[in-house]
Amino acid sequence: MNESFMEELDILEREKGIPKETILDALANALVSAYKRSPGAAEEARVTIDQDTGEIRVYGQELDEDGNVTREWEDTPDDFGRIGAQTAKQVILQRLRDAKRAQVFDIYDGREGDLVTGIVQQSDHRTVILDLGNTEAVMPFGEKIPYERLERGARVKALIIEVRGEESKGPQIVVSRSHPDFIRRLFELEVPELVEGIIEIKAIARDAGHRTKIAVASNDPNVDPIGACVGARGARVRQVVNELRGEKVDIVEFRADVKQFIAEALSPAKVRQVILDEEKKEATVIVPDHQLSLAIGKEGQNARLAARLSGYRVDIRPETPPEEASPTEPAAAVAEAEAARDPEPASEA
């Protein structure tokens, strides 16, 4: 090595923020290991590097039982300059990789819950890898939207749910498209009133890939929270649905009165009456006979999402008791409504 090498270290320190002493210390340790692999090397050694000239010297050592140096002599191999140059290149490249990893970790550390945009690099039945520009993010199987096909090269958005700092592989960014808060962040991109605090998303219930219900409230009596989220001619909600590849999104108004809120949550079905058992967190909902199937939804989906949104178990019953219903009414309607109950709580703000 020579003076130009030391000048390059100065440039690295200024441009990459890697201290010169850090590289020299790492290089000295690496050179000790390289020396010990050479024929006739001493069992112990130390390496010095002149910070002005870059000259390398190796000193063999003898130690006593306590680890103290009892004898030391210069033992620099003849071709150690060449070895030093090769080792220096490896050490610098490793330090640059470490610095980049640390920089990426600093960028994403603490950003759980943020939205990022990436380009699909790899997609299979297990994981999706997104290129975020300065690093990659991984979307595990459980965080994918079921049945969604993400083609290589597609630009998609995702929610950061975890940032792991791994020494061997560097930071790992874990993202999701199935998390309920992914919906919240998408609406915040389209609805400035959400960011400004004029309206709020109070709760989210999601069946990823199929349907989502969100409950919104306004802090300004002059602002309609549903209208603000839907946008002119549905433009705002359409942008969200497009990013979700067609997943249906129902927007309902949050009500402080639980009975009214449960009735809203079962929209688009009309509700006649809601009977609450607040101690058991259960609600019996009476709907017109012709609205029963709509209230329950396909495979109980509407009732299930309404239960998650409200935090109450929901039992939907027809206005006409089954024993009084005509033969054309579905006899299993009440049982189907019972099966639709789901105690899973909503994602709340």
HELIX and SHEET records of a PDB file:
HELIX    1   1 GLU A    3  LYS A   16  1                                  14    
HELIX    2   2 LYS A   20  LYS A   36  1                                  17    
HELIX    3   3 PHE A   80  TYR A  108  1                                  29    
HELIX    4   4 PHE A  141  GLU A  143  5                                   3    
HELIX    5   5 PRO A  180  GLU A  190  1                                  11    
HELIX    6   6 PRO A  192  GLU A  196  1                                   5    
HELIX    7   7 PRO A  225  VAL A  230  1                                   6    
HELIX    8   8 ALA A  232  GLY A  234  5                                   3    
HELIX    9   9 ALA A  235  GLU A  243  1                                   9    
HELIX   10  10 VAL A  258  ALA A  265  1                                   8    
HELIX   11  11 ASP A  289  GLN A  291  5                                   3    
HELIX   12  12 LEU A  292  ILE A  296  1                                   5    
HELIX   13  13 LYS A  298  GLY A  300  5                                   3    
HELIX   14  14 GLN A  301  SER A  310  1                                  10    
HELIX   15  15 PRO A  322  GLU A  324  5                                   3    
HELIX   16  16 ALA A  333  ALA A  339  1                                   7    
SHEET    1   A 3 GLU A  44  ILE A  49  0                                        
SHEET    2   A 3 ILE A  56  LEU A  63 -1                                        
SHEET    3   A 3 VAL A  69  GLU A  74 -1                                        
SHEET    1   B 6 LEU A 115  SER A 123  0                                        
SHEET    2   B 6 VAL A 128  ASP A 131 -1                                        
SHEET    3   B 6 GLU A 136  MET A 139 -1                                        
SHEET    4   B 6 GLY A 170  SER A 176  1                                        
SHEET    5   B 6 ARG A 155  GLU A 166 -1                                        
SHEET    6   B 6 LEU A 115  SER A 123 -1                                        
SHEET    1   C 4 LYS A 248  GLU A 253  0                                        
SHEET    2   C 4 ARG A 211  SER A 218  1                                        
SHEET    3   C 4 ILE A 199  ASP A 207 -1                                        
SHEET    4   C 4 SER A 347  GLU A 348 -1                                        
SHEET    1   D 3 GLN A 273  ASP A 277  0                                        
SHEET    2   D 3 GLU A 282  VAL A 287 -1                                        
SHEET    3   D 3 ARG A 313  PRO A 318  1                                        
END                                                                             
